[in-house]
Amino acid sequence: MSSAVIVDAVRTPLAKGKPGGAYSEVHPVDLHAHALRALVERTGIDPAEIDDVISGAVGQVGEQSGNTARWALLAAGYPESVPGVTVDRQCGSSQQALHFAAQGVIAGAYDVAVASGIESMSRIPIGSQFAGKDFAGPQVHARYGAGNGSGLVPQGISAELIAQKWNLSRAQLDEFSAMSHERAAQAWKDGRFDGQVTYVNDLRIDETIRPATTTEVLAGLRPAFFSEDWAARYPEIDWKVTAGNSSPVNDGSAAVLVTSEEAASRLGLTPRARLHSFAVVGDDPILMLTGIIPATEKVLKRAGLGIGDIDAFEVNEAFASVVLAWQAETGADLGKVNVNGGAIAIGHPLGASGARLTTTLLGALEQNGGRYGLQVMCEAGGLANATIIERL
């Protein structure tokens, strides 16, 4: 079997995903195309060599519908002969795209593939694809409403349940979140993102980073998901998840060039990392965001590695409670987790976040001289993707 390697990875700075954000006037196809075009320009590859563009997007409706990957690659100037496909594994969509691209290379189906992601949450607000409709259906509701009658819940309630189950305090959540902003602001200041980003318009930093954020400021925020109805259904929750210890909504895109080692040599490309191991799991759809715990265990077992062998982690900061519960279960060194800040500060443009994490992880390994990096992503419905890369 051929090995799959990462030749390059690039992302846009992330913008606020609401009206007035830096990219709110940019069509999602054009925002996506920006990262795809940058990948070709940075590597010098002839885009006609690309066998497929596999892209993640969550809000596949309106301007992000109709197989948005195809329109983005055409907008980027790729030849019409290059195909594209759009996948949806919720927040892990572009991480799953990366898995599919690498697995295609390993299987010999591809020589060169691009894994990318897009989300324009200013133009396609979160949940737009549901249009008020029930996405689960009566049999799922019957299965998860039986017994305690709690039923399916929004992710914010899941984050509260996780904080409660792992006995995480409000102070712990806020301290972690303040650290995310501090690390991200310092990373930009130190130039650690300079080689990873392609700029759009005039935005020169991730727009949701708040360098002045402190635990004292965060402590003043009210719980974001409290309601009398939810409190009645879950009287055990003491309500500590706020907008400050959760990820914001964002616009952004990212792209990763994946090839076989043979293709990289033939095309004069220099591999930067090997895609070492992959895992995807299903977990409890009520807690929903805890799948990253078994996903980490599964990918480490497949890789033949232990948690101590990993030099850098990227754990998506959908909520601070998710990362802290994962750390408590895995025993990972928090000093190696999201060393350049995470989604609470940098942002979480759903379909683009997996490829964004890969870009950040690759940079962290190269900056710190590490060998193995692990990224893991919680996903709606009780899913999670985990990936291990090996720096070359």
Secondary structure, 3 states (H helix, E strand, C coil): CCCEEEEEEEECCCEECCCCCCCCCCCHHHHHHHHHHHHHHHHCCCHHHCCEEEEECCCCCHHHCCCHHHHHHHHCCCCCCCCEEEECCHHHHHHHHHHHHHHHHHHCCCCEEEEEEEEECCCCCCCHHHCCCCCCCHHHHHHHHCCCCCCCCCHHHHHHHHHHHCCCCHHHHHHHHHHHHHHHHHHHHCCCCHHHECCCCCCCCCCCCCCCCCHHHHHCCCECCCCHHHHHHCCCCCCCCECCCECCCEEEEEEEEEEEHHHHHHCCCCCCEEEEEEEEEECCCCCCHHHHHHHHHHHHHHHCCCHHHCCEEEECCCEHHHHHHHHHHHCCCHHHECCCCCHHHHCCCHHHHHHHHHHHHHHHHHHHCCCEEEEEEEECCCEEEEEEEEEC
